[in-house]
Amino acid sequence: MADQVEAEINARSRNEVKSQEIGEIVMSKLRDVDEIAYVRFASVYRKFADKAEFLEEMKKLLE
């Protein structure tokens, strides 16, 4: 998966990539590979302020 993330970053043809973009790429890959890992990463990366935000993300995952 790390190789896929790196390849996607390199395909953007830019010298700099924002860490936010990297985080979004990682989340998209995790979502396809391991939903639990995705939720764990998203909870830290997105810094959910409360359980409502967390539940909203879970609803998206279940759809």
Secondary structure as GFF3:
##gff-version 3
##sequence-region A 1 63
A	DSSP	alpha_helix	2	10	.	.	.	ID=ss1
A	DSSP	alpha_helix	19	33	.	.	.	ID=ss2
A	DSSP	alpha_helix	35	45	.	.	.	ID=ss3
A	DSSP	alpha_helix	51	62	.	.	.	ID=ss4
###
